[in-house]
Amino acid sequence: MSQTPQLLLVSDLRAQVAALRPELDAAISRVLTRGWFVLGEECAEFELEFANHLGARYAVGVANGTDAIHLALRALDVGQGDRVLTAPNSAVPTACGIVQSGAVPCFADVDLEYGLLDPSSVERELDSPDGSSIRAIVAVHLYGRTAPMGPLLELAKARGIPVIEDAAQAHGASRNGQNAGTIGDLACWSFYPSKNLGALGDGGAVSGMRPELEARLRHLRNYGQEDRYHHVELGFNSRLDEIQAAVLRVKLAHLDAWNARRRAIAGQYREAFADLPLLTAREDTDAPSVEHLFVVRVANRDRLRAELEARGIGTQVHYPIPIHLQPAYRYLGIGAGRFPSAELRAGQIVSLPLYPEMRRRDVERVIDAVRDSLQGEPHPEEVSV
Ligand SMILES: *Cc1c(COP(=O)(O)O)cnc(C)c1O
């Protein structure tokens, strides 16, 4: 009997978990034996190890990346009555975190090649008639590459507003020698399982360099509590639990090697696709990507996806509908056409399989299938929208 080959996924955690299984079992078992499950030794140690890896002054574990954005904004006194500017092509949780703080999300356009916030568009928004109500910028390090933090920090500084890094897709990334998580006023991390550093469930952290914000974050994540049963401000419940922290300590030791493997696969893809009617972000040596997702732009995305699927290769779209055009965000009153580059990209992008444990023959399979599928196709730049 012939077996249907398994669909190659965009991201697949099974091989990684299998390889680390003894270490993960031991870490989880350590927590079970200790019998302490929230805000204990594992979280404290992981916070130190993660901050150390980043070169940040501190990291504060929270329940997930969305909460990290929410609490970072609170710690910076941004909320009700404020607007917070971010990228419209980010994952929706970026906007969820902003909404949780009580603020209203607003957007600027991104550059076509990388999909990162375009400082000139940000400047236009800040200088627009209601730009003075923008009280923070959340810069998204999309797909593993840092946003252009230098120009964004300059614009923000001139207006006395903070810049928060949404680093949920950029564990290990840097720009001009500065690590993601140490550049903005605060930085937000997600440890959702499929991120470059992922827990076995939800998890998140806020890292930073400004010492005065650390205690504030620690209070906010734990009911506003300073010492036991002494509450200094209105707080929330958002903590990185001990089992996830223990798991993350195991995985952090492998992050650099995993990122190197991601970069090697991305390099192979870039080289193999160079002559195809396909656009992919060039490597930028000033801002090396940790290749969280390998996203290409093609003229006929649905056709490519269907042909790859027929050959057992899964794809995804990150993300097909910009945030301002999602039904839930219609209340913002931002129509189609407002952010042309983000909207053009949304119709062309497709994410190919890429994860550290991907086998060489699977990388080659993807390359062959993409090459076959795109022969004779129009170039994405030549397609009008
Ligand atoms: C994953 C992600 C988040 C949110 O993380 P959760 O842990 O799922 O809440 C935020 N921003 C971006 C860009 C993400 O990719």
Ligand as a Chemical Component Dictionary entry (heavy atoms), coordinates in Angstrom:
data_LIG
# 
_chem_comp.id                   LIG 
_chem_comp.type                 NON-POLYMER 
_chem_comp.pdbx_formal_charge   0 
_chem_comp.three_letter_code    LIG 
# 
loop_
_chem_comp_atom.comp_id 
_chem_comp_atom.atom_id 
_chem_comp_atom.alt_atom_id 
_chem_comp_atom.type_symbol 
_chem_comp_atom.charge 
_chem_comp_atom.model_Cartn_x 
_chem_comp_atom.model_Cartn_y 
_chem_comp_atom.model_Cartn_z 
_chem_comp_atom.pdbx_ordinal 
LIG C1 C1 C 0 3.120 36.253 18.384 1  
LIG C2 C2 C 0 3.085 37.720 18.300 2  
LIG C3 C3 C 0 2.550 38.524 19.328 3  
LIG C4 C4 C 0 1.752 38.023 20.484 4  
LIG O1 O1 O 0 2.165 36.984 21.184 5  
LIG P1 P1 P 0 1.219 36.060 22.063 6  
LIG O2 O2 O 0 2.224 35.442 22.968 7  
LIG O3 O3 O 0 0.583 35.082 21.145 8  
LIG O4 O4 O 0 0.239 36.896 22.797 9  
LIG C5 C5 C 0 2.655 39.899 19.218 10 
LIG N1 N1 N 0 3.232 40.476 18.161 11 
LIG C6 C6 C 0 3.731 39.750 17.146 12 
LIG C7 C7 C 0 4.368 40.471 15.994 13 
LIG C8 C8 C 0 3.662 38.358 17.166 14 
LIG O5 O5 O 0 4.146 37.653 16.138 15 
# 
loop_
_chem_comp_bond.comp_id 
_chem_comp_bond.atom_id_1 
_chem_comp_bond.atom_id_2 
_chem_comp_bond.value_order 
_chem_comp_bond.pdbx_ordinal 
LIG C1 C2 SING 1  
LIG C2 C3 SING 2  
LIG C2 C8 DOUB 3  
LIG C3 C4 SING 4  
LIG C3 C5 DOUB 5  
LIG C4 O1 SING 6  
LIG O1 P1 SING 7  
LIG P1 O2 DOUB 8  
LIG P1 O3 SING 9  
LIG P1 O4 SING 10 
LIG C5 N1 SING 11 
LIG N1 C6 DOUB 12 
LIG C6 C7 SING 13 
LIG C6 C8 SING 14 
LIG C8 O5 SING 15 
# 
